[in-house]
Amino acid sequence: MPYIKHQLIISRKTTTSMKGEKHAIFNSKTGDFKVVGGNAVETAAAKGTILRYDEQLVQRASTLLKGLSLAKKEGNRKRVQEIKSEINKLPWVGKNRHRVWDGFGRMGYAFVNPRVQRAISKIIKPFVSGEVLDIGSGLVNYFSGMPVNVTALDASIENLERNPHNRRVKADVNEVIRGKKLPFKANSFDTISMFFFENYLVDSEKTFRDVSRILKKGGRFIIVGSPQAGFETEQKRSFDSKRISQLLQRTGFNVRLIRHRDENIDPREFTVLVAKK
């Protein structure tokens, strides 16, 4: 992500309402910051960049910004570039804030770090092919540049109206608990994906069994998630790769766990599970 010259915001956590949280808003020229809440957060977020709140992270951001200001005053171009490089390594995500909706039409905010988005796309690319179903698709495209046909499935008509994929299906995957199957014929897809969505499933095992039904033999079911991601008020559980691996194996999949090796991304940002039918 390019260096941002305006206000920088450190967010305590991502929730359905930013107004209910305290944030540290930085002056990028001086490195000073203040803690605010309420409408001020929304106003600043439209201009600034957001990080999940962490005391050490706040202090590091402040130190880097103050050092950058000093290096500029001294005319030390080499040091300026070095500090900007370090600033870029911090997990800024606020400039990529998306409005998202749940199946009941309630709106919240999701934050997507473009560095993380690119890393995920790079990892999954070798496992993606043909006809793809993206469950809980939301608004982010992890398949950009891939020669595939993507069908977006989401419970929210608001999300689907803004979804980047051409084929869109409105359906609530959690209806499987009432015996309702996903609206596709058996063996319909070569790849099925679920990005930062498993923790919203009411019954993961039943969902995985229906995914197996519509996935072709030899097809891949890709699940990406993180214990750090998600709207707390809506989650059914925290993302746990070990639990999910066991459920996938129980439903007939062979599972491979992949952890990214990008030194500029916190290892906790995401984990990829690739399950082959």
N, C-alpha and C positions, 0 to 999 in steps of 0.2 A: 504494500500500500504506500503511495507517495506521501512524503512528509506533509502534514497539515499545518498551515500557518495560523489558523484561528484557534478558538477555544477548544480545549481538550477536556473531556468529561470522564471521570472514573466512576463507574456504576457499581453499587454494592452487589446487585444481582439482577438477572433478567426476570421480570414478572409480567403479568398481564397488564399492570398499570405502573408506568414509570413514576407517576406523580406521587405514589405512596412510598417511595424510597428516597433515601438521602444519597446525594452524589457529590463528588469533589470536582468542581469546575476550575480548570487551570487557565491562567493567562500565559499563553505560549511564549510571550516575549520575556516575562520575568521569572516564570516557574512557580509563582505564587498561586495558591488555590484557596477556595472557600467552599464550605459545605452548604448545599441548598436542597430544597424539596419543593413539592407542589408544582405550580405552573411554570416556575423558573426552570425546572428540569426539562419540560417539553420545549420551551423556547430555546434553551441552550442546545438541546439534542438536535434540533433542526440545523444548527450551525457547526456543531462540534463532533468529536470522536469519543466513543464510549469504551471503557474497559470494565470488566467485572471488578468489584471493589476488593482490594487487598492492601493492607497497610504498607507492606514492603514495596508493592508495585507503585503505590502513590508516591512514596518517597523517592523511588528510582526515577519515576517520570519527572518529578520536581527537580531532582539533581541534574538530570540530562538537559532539561530545558534551561536551567540556570547556566549550565556549562556551555550550552549552545549560544546563549546571549553573550557570555563573556568572550567566547571564541570569535564571534562576529565583531565585537568591539575591538578586539586585538588584531583583527584582519587575518586570522590564522585559518586560511581556507582548507587546509588539510584536516585540521581538527574539526572544523565545521562539518565536513563530509563524513568524518568518522562518527561524530555524535548523531548526525541525521540517520546514519546507518543503524545505530543502536536504537534510536527512537522508532525506526521502522520495524524493528524486531519485536517491539511490544505488541500485544494482541489487540490493536485498535479495531473496533468493530462498529462503532456508532454511525459512520458515514454510510453504512450498508444496512440501515434500519428499514425493515419492511413491516407494513401493517399486515396482520394475518387475522383470520377469523376462524372460530370453531363452528361446529355443525349447528349451533343455536344462534349464530349471527353475532356473537360477542367478539369484539375486536381487541387485539392486543398487539404487542410489538415483538418481532423476532430480529435477532442480530446475526449477520453472517459475515465473518471475516473472509475477504476474498482470497487471502493466502491459504486459509483452511479449505475453502471451496475448491481451489485449484489442486491442492494436495489430494483431496478426496477423489476428484475426477481422474487424476493421474493414476491413483492406486486401483480404482475400479475398472478403468478402461480395458485391460486385458480380459476381464471377465464378462463384459457386456457385449451382447450381440443381438441381431434380429429384432423381433418384436419385444418391446419392453413395457412392463406395467410398473408405474411409480405410485406406490400406495402412500396416502397422506402427503400428496405431492407438494402442496403449499405453493410457494412462489419462486423457488430457486431451481435453476437448471444445472444439474451436475453432469449432463450429457452433451454439453456444447461441443460441436465439432466431431461428434461420433456418428458413424453411418448407421443409425438405428431409427426405428419408428417408436416413439414414446406415447403411451396412453397415460394421462394423468388421472388418478382417482383421488377424490377428496369429498368430505362430507359437506364442505362449505361452498355454496354457489358463488360467494364473494371471492374466495380464493381462486376458483376455477375461471372466473371472468378475467382474472389478472395472470393466470398461469401461462408460462412461456411455451407450453406444448400445444400442438394443433388439435390433438384428440383428447377430449376431456369427458370424464364420466363422474356424475354425482352419485355417491353411494357411501353409506356409513359401514366401515369394515367391522365395527363392533356389534352389528346386527347378527353376527355369527353366533352369539350367545343365545339368540332366539331361534336358532336353526336356519337362519337365512344365509344362503351362500353368496359369494361374490358374483356379480352379474356377468360371468364369462363362462364359455364352454370349457370342458376339460382339454388340457394340452394346448392352450391358446398362446402361451408366451415362452420365449427363449430365455428371458431375464425378467426377474421381478425384484424391485428395489423398495427399500424403506429407510428413509433418511431422517434420523432424529425423531422417530415416531413410535418405536416399539413400546416406549414407556407410557404411551397413551392407550394401549390395547387393554380391553377389559379381560380378555382371555387369549393370551398369546398362543397357547398350544392349539386351541381350536382354529385360530387364525392361520397358524402355520400349516395345519392339515388341509385347509381349503386352498392355501397358496400352492401346496404340493399338487392338488387336484388340477389346477389350471396351468401349472408349469410343465413344460415338455420334459421328457426323459433326457437326462444329461444337462438340463437347464440349470441356471444359477439363481439363487435367492440371496441378494446382497442386503445386509443390514448394517447401517452405520449409526452410531450413537455415542453418547457421553453422559456420565453421571452429572456433569455440570450443566447440561442443556435441558431446556424445557420450562414450561409455565408450571410453577409449583402447585397452583390451585387445581390444575387439570390432570396432572400426572397420576397414573394408577400405581406406579412404583418407580424406583430409580433404575437407570440403565445398568445392567450387570451382565457383562459378556460371558461369564461362566454359567450363569443361570440360563441365558439364551442359548448357549452352545448345547447344554444338556437337553433343552426342549427341542431344539432342531434335530439332534440325534435321535431323540425319542419318536419324532415324527418322520424318521426315515431319511434324513439328510446326512451327507458327509460334510463336516465343517472344517473350515480353515480360518484361523484368527490372524489378522494382519494389523500390525501397529506401525504407524508412520515413523520415518526416521529423519524428518525435517527438524534440524536443530533450532530453527526459528519458531517452531510451534510447540506449545506445551503438550507433552504426551497425553495429558488428560483431556485435550480438546476433542478427540474422537478416536474410536476404534472401529475397524471394519471386520465384519464376519461374512465370509463367502461360503454359502451352503450349496452343495451340488446334489441334485436329485438322482 
